[in-house]
């Protein structure tokens, strides 16, 4: 099972880093706040050392449906320009890319 780790992958010739977050605690909002802060820090630092590399936040399909589809969360993601990869954590396969 993929949980709270970083993966380096290549997609269509582009180098991509995926920060996988499990969102298993009782407070998805607290985990979202932490994940959002980490994502922004990583993205900023990557821009300095690997400007061509894109970073994505990887999340499970369940938390995507139950939490990330909320209007307020969608607004934050859009404003912060967060890229998402929705993953089936059991099968370890990508369900959706969201730019």
C-alpha positions as CSV (number, residue, x, y, z in Angstrom):
1,X,0.0,0.0,0.0
2,X,1.3,3.4,-0.9
3,X,1.3,5.8,2.1
4,X,3.1,9.0,2.9
5,X,6.0,8.7,0.6
6,X,7.6,10.3,-2.4
7,X,7.9,8.8,-5.9
8,X,9.8,9.9,-8.9
9,X,8.1,8.9,-12.2
10,X,8.2,9.9,-15.8
11,X,5.1,10.7,-17.9
12,X,5.3,11.5,-21.5
13,X,9.0,12.3,-21.2
14,X,8.5,14.7,-18.3
15,X,10.0,14.1,-14.9
16,X,7.4,14.1,-12.1
17,X,7.6,13.9,-8.4
18,X,4.5,12.6,-6.5
19,X,4.1,13.2,-2.8
20,X,1.7,10.5,-1.7
21,X,-0.4,11.2,1.4
22,X,-2.6,8.6,3.1
23,X,-5.1,10.8,5.0
24,X,-5.7,8.1,7.6
25,X,-6.1,10.3,10.7
26,X,-9.4,11.4,12.2
27,X,-8.9,14.9,10.8
28,X,-8.7,15.1,7.1
29,X,-8.6,18.9,7.3
30,X,-5.5,18.8,9.6
31,X,-3.8,16.4,7.2
32,X,-4.8,18.6,4.2
33,X,-3.2,21.6,5.9
34,X,0.0,19.7,6.4
35,X,0.0,18.2,2.9
36,X,-0.7,21.6,1.4
37,X,2.2,23.3,3.2
38,X,4.6,20.5,2.3
39,X,3.5,20.6,-1.3
40,X,4.1,24.3,-1.6
41,X,7.5,24.1,0.1
42,X,8.6,21.2,-2.2
43,X,7.3,22.9,-5.3
44,X,9.2,26.1,-4.4
45,X,12.5,24.2,-3.7
46,X,12.1,22.0,-6.8
47,X,11.7,25.1,-9.0
48,X,15.1,26.3,-7.8
49,X,17.0,23.0,-8.4
50,X,14.9,21.1,-11.0
51,X,12.7,23.7,-12.8
52,X,11.4,21.3,-15.4
53,X,10.1,18.8,-12.8
54,X,6.4,18.9,-11.9
55,X,5.1,17.9,-8.5
56,X,1.8,16.2,-7.8
57,X,0.0,15.4,-4.6
58,X,-1.0,11.8,-4.6
59,X,-4.2,10.8,-2.7
60,X,-6.4,7.8,-2.4
61,X,-9.7,7.5,-4.3
62,X,-11.7,7.4,-1.1
63,X,-10.4,10.6,0.3
64,X,-10.7,12.2,-3.1
65,X,-14.4,11.4,-3.2
66,X,-15.2,12.2,0.5
67,X,-13.0,15.2,1.1
68,X,-11.4,16.7,-2.0
69,X,-14.7,17.1,-3.9
70,X,-15.9,19.6,-1.3
71,X,-16.4,23.1,-2.9
72,X,-14.1,24.8,-0.3
73,X,-11.3,22.3,-0.8
74,X,-11.6,22.6,-4.6
75,X,-11.3,26.3,-4.2
76,X,-8.1,26.0,-2.2
77,X,-6.6,23.5,-4.7
78,X,-7.4,25.8,-7.6
79,X,-6.0,29.0,-5.9
80,X,-2.8,27.2,-4.8
81,X,-2.5,25.5,-8.2
82,X,-2.1,22.0,-6.7
83,X,-1.7,19.1,-9.1
84,X,-3.4,15.9,-8.0
85,X,-3.0,12.2,-8.8
86,X,-5.8,10.1,-7.5
87,X,-4.6,6.6,-6.7
88,X,-6.2,3.3,-6.0
89,X,-4.1,2.6,-2.9
90,X,-4.9,-1.2,-2.8
91,X,-4.0,-1.8,-6.5
92,X,-1.3,0.9,-6.5
93,X,-2.6,2.3,-9.8
94,X,-3.4,5.8,-10.9
95,X,-7.1,6.6,-11.4
96,X,-7.0,10.2,-12.4
97,X,-4.5,13.1,-13.2
98,X,-5.8,16.5,-12.2
99,X,-3.7,19.6,-13.3
